Amino acid sequence: MAVFHPFVSLCYFASVIFCSMFFSHPILLLISLFGAVFYAWTLKLKTLRFLPVFLLAMLLNPIFSHEGMTVLFYLPSGNPYTLESLVYGGKVALTLMSTVCWCFCFQRVMTGEKIHCLLSRVAPTLGLVFSQILALIPRFFEQTRAVIRAQKGLGRAEDKRVFVRMKRSIETFSTLTTWALEHAIETADSMKARGYGLPGRSAFTRFRFSVRDWLALALVFLTLAACLLTRGLAFRYFPTIRWSVAPGGILGALSYFLLCFYPVILSVWEVRRWNN
């Protein structure tokens, strides 16, 4: 989606994140998760490192929720560990993981320049804040590594005592906070000197809507509308697991598959076209 206009990318990510958050059928959540993971792979993002956390959330859910009729075993406290709670915990884990993966992809694709393009005319101050936040996060981590390397070069990282490490971490955080504030003040002064946000000031952008953008936007909205047919896919978690499938639900699932895997299909097609 990085090759399209920022508005097209924004509509696409808003659609898939919204669906990932509110769909409850496990098949749809798996489609969303695999689509996000494969798209993150094409963007060279490492998202599977969070998998153990979500698996732990799935396994811990039956410890706190004891609903369901199918008892797998009893905990030492006497509470049942039910299959329905375990499956529902998997649903929650799939929702969280797919949403997080799509948000990582959104952060990589929607750069500060694209956010600024979308908001520069409508809300210039808000656009500046968002673009600065998106640019500050990677710079903050880079500056953190630079400060740690400087401390190691001075020989201050050799002491492994807990209180010494805590003191060193506080000093590092103080240094990074000072650097971030100075960077924000310099940016604000620079933008003010250039007349940013004044009435009548033009806003330059290199992004222009083309026929390809209109076609991609139409495809996003058509597949999103077809996803409403997924109501034919019913899945009940409590008190027992039940599901039903209608013909319209299958069509909705296929439309949702196309929506989630559209960036991956586009990336594969571009690579093959380039190689040929």
C-alpha positions in Angstrom: 0.0 0.0 0.0 3.0 2.3 0.1 2.8 3.0 -3.6 -0.7 4.6 -3.3 -1.9 7.9 -2.2 -1.8 8.4 1.6 -5.6 8.6 1.8 -6.0 5.2 0.1 -3.5 3.7 2.6 -5.3 5.3 5.5 -8.7 3.9 4.3 -7.2 0.5 3.9 -5.5 0.3 7.3 -8.6 1.7 9.0 -10.7 -1.0 7.3 -8.5 -4.0 8.3 -7.9 -2.7 11.8 -11.6 -2.1 12.4 -12.5 -5.6 11.1 -9.7 -7.2 13.1 -11.0 -5.6 16.3 -14.7 -6.4 15.9 -14.8 -9.7 14.0 -15.2 -12.6 16.4 -15.2 -15.7 14.1 -11.8 -17.5 14.4 -11.6 -18.1 10.6 -11.8 -14.4 9.9 -9.3 -13.6 12.6 -6.9 -16.2 11.2 -7.3 -14.6 7.8 -6.5 -11.2 9.3 -3.5 -12.5 11.2 -1.9 -14.3 8.3 -2.6 -11.3 6.0 -0.9 -9.0 8.5 2.1 -11.3 9.1 2.8 -11.8 5.4 2.4 -8.1 4.7 4.8 -7.4 7.6 7.2 -9.9 6.1 7.2 -8.0 2.8 7.9 -4.8 4.8 10.8 -6.6 6.6 9.1 -6.3 10.0 9.6 -8.9 12.7 6.2 -9.5 14.3 6.4 -13.2 15.3 8.5 -12.3 18.3 5.2 -11.3 20.1 3.7 -14.8 19.5 4.7 -16.2 23.0 3.0 -13.3 24.8 -0.3 -13.9 23.0 -0.1 -17.7 23.4 0.4 -17.0 27.1 -2.7 -14.8 27.1 -4.7 -17.6 25.5 -3.6 -20.2 28.1 -4.2 -17.9 31.0 -7.7 -16.9 30.1 -9.4 -20.1 31.4 -7.7 -19.6 34.8 -9.7 -16.3 35.2 -12.8 -17.2 33.2 -14.5 -20.5 34.1 -17.5 -20.3 31.7 -18.3 -23.3 29.4 -19.6 -26.8 29.7 -16.6 -28.9 28.5 -14.3 -29.3 31.5 -10.7 -30.3 30.5 -9.4 -30.6 34.1 -9.7 -28.9 37.5 -7.2 -26.4 38.8 -5.7 -26.8 42.3 -8.2 -24.1 43.5 -11.1 -26.3 42.4 -12.2 -24.2 39.5 -12.7 -25.9 36.1 -10.4 -25.3 33.1 -12.9 -25.4 30.3 -12.4 -25.8 26.5 -14.8 -22.9 25.7 -12.7 -20.5 27.8 -9.5 -21.7 26.1 -11.0 -21.2 22.6 -12.3 -17.8 23.6 -8.8 -17.0 24.9 -7.4 -17.9 21.5 -9.9 -15.6 19.9 -8.8 -12.7 22.1 -5.1 -13.6 21.4 -5.8 -13.6 17.6 -7.6 -10.3 17.9 -4.7 -8.6 19.8 -2.0 -10.1 17.6 -3.6 -9.3 14.2 -4.4 -5.7 15.4 -0.9 -5.2 16.6 0.6 -6.5 13.4 -1.6 -4.2 11.3 -0.6 -1.3 13.5 3.1 -2.1 12.9 2.5 -2.2 9.1 0.6 1.1 9.4 3.5 2.7 11.2 5.9 1.5 8.5 3.8 2.6 5.5 2.2 5.8 6.9 5.4 7.9 7.3 5.4 11.4 8.8 5.4 12.9 5.3 2.1 11.1 4.5 0.5 12.1 7.7 1.5 15.7 7.1 0.1 15.4 3.6 -3.3 14.3 4.9 -3.6 16.9 7.7 -1.5 19.9 6.5 -4.5 21.7 5.0 -7.2 20.5 7.5 -5.3 20.7 10.8 -1.7 21.8 10.3 -0.8 21.8 14.0 -2.2 18.3 14.5 -0.4 17.1 11.3 2.9 18.5 12.6 2.4 16.8 16.0 1.6 13.4 14.4 4.5 13.6 11.9 6.9 14.6 14.7 5.7 11.7 16.9 6.2 9.2 14.1 9.6 10.5 13.4 10.6 10.8 17.0 10.1 7.1 17.9 12.8 5.6 15.7 15.1 8.5 16.5 14.6 8.0 20.2 15.6 4.3 20.0 18.6 5.2 17.9 19.7 7.9 20.3 19.3 5.4 23.2 21.7 3.0 21.5 24.1 5.9 20.9 24.0 6.9 24.6 24.5 3.3 25.7 27.5 2.9 23.3 29.0 6.1 24.7 28.7 4.8 28.3 30.3 1.5 27.3 33.1 3.5 25.7 33.7 5.4 28.9 33.8 2.1 30.9 30.6 2.9 32.9 28.8 -0.3 31.9 31.3 -2.6 33.6 29.7 -2.4 37.0 26.8 -5.0 37.1 25.4 -4.1 40.6 21.7 -3.5 40.6 21.6 0.0 42.2 24.4 1.2 39.9 22.5 -0.1 36.9 19.4 1.6 38.1 21.3 4.9 38.6 22.8 4.6 35.1 19.4 3.9 33.6 17.9 7.0 35.2 20.8 9.1 33.9 20.3 7.7 30.4 16.6 8.5 30.5 17.3 12.0 31.7 19.7 12.5 28.9 17.2 11.2 26.3 14.4 13.4 27.7 16.6 16.5 27.5 17.5 15.6 23.9 13.9 15.0 22.9 12.8 18.4 24.4 15.6 20.2 22.7 14.8 18.6 19.4 11.1 19.5 19.8 11.9 23.1 20.6 14.3 23.4 17.6 11.7 22.0 15.3 8.9 24.3 16.6 11.1 27.3 16.2 12.1 26.3 12.7 8.5 25.7 11.6 7.4 29.0 13.1 10.2 30.9 11.3 8.9 29.4 8.0 5.4 30.6 8.7 3.9 27.2 9.2 0.2 27.3 10.0 -0.4 30.9 8.9 -3.5 31.7 6.9 -3.0 31.6 3.2 0.2 29.6 3.4 0.4 27.0 0.7 1.2 23.3 1.5 3.4 21.4 -0.9 2.9 17.7 -1.4 4.3 15.3 -3.9 1.3 13.0 -3.7 -1.4 13.2 -6.3 -4.5 11.1 -6.9 -4.3 9.0 -10.0 -6.5 6.5 -11.7 -4.7 3.7 -9.9 -5.5 5.3 -6.6 -9.2 5.6 -7.5 -9.3 1.9 -8.5 -7.5 0.8 -5.3 -9.9 2.9 -3.2 -12.9 1.4 -5.0 -11.6 -2.1 -4.4 -11.1 -1.4 -0.7 -14.7 -0.2 -0.3 -16.2 -2.9 -2.4 -14.5 -5.7 -0.5 -15.3 -4.0 2.8 -19.0 -3.9 1.8 -18.8 -7.5 0.8 -17.4 -8.3 4.2 -20.8 -7.5 5.7 -21.9 -10.9 4.3 -19.7 -12.5 7.0 -22.7 -12.3 9.2 -23.6 -15.6 7.6 -20.6 -17.1 9.5 -21.9 -17.6 13.0 -19.7 -18.9 15.9 -20.8 -19.3 19.5 -18.3 -19.7 22.3 -20.5 -20.1 25.4 -21.9 -22.2 26.9 -20.9 -24.7 24.3 -19.0 -24.2 21.0 -21.4 -24.1 18.0 -21.0 -22.7 14.5 -23.0 -22.4 11.3 -22.1 -21.5 7.7 -24.3 -19.8 5.1 -23.5 -19.3 1.4 -23.3 -15.6 1.9 -20.8 -16.1 4.7 -18.4 -17.9 2.4 -18.5 -15.1 -0.1 -17.9 -12.6 2.7 -14.9 -14.6 4.0 -13.5 -14.7 0.4 -13.9 -10.9 0.2 -12.2 -10.5 3.5 -9.4 -12.7 2.3 -8.9 -10.5 -0.7 -9.0 -7.4 1.5 -6.3 -8.7 3.9 -4.0 -10.2 1.3 -4.4 -7.4 -1.3 -1.0 -5.8 -0.3 0.7 -9.1 -0.4 -0.7 -10.0 -3.8 0.3 -6.6 -5.1 3.8 -6.9 -3.7 4.3 -10.4 -5.3 2.9 -9.1 -8.6 5.3 -6.1 -8.6 8.3 -8.4 -7.8 7.4 -10.8 -10.7 6.8 -7.9 -13.1 10.2 -6.4 -12.1 12.0 -9.7 -12.5 10.5 -10.3 -15.9 
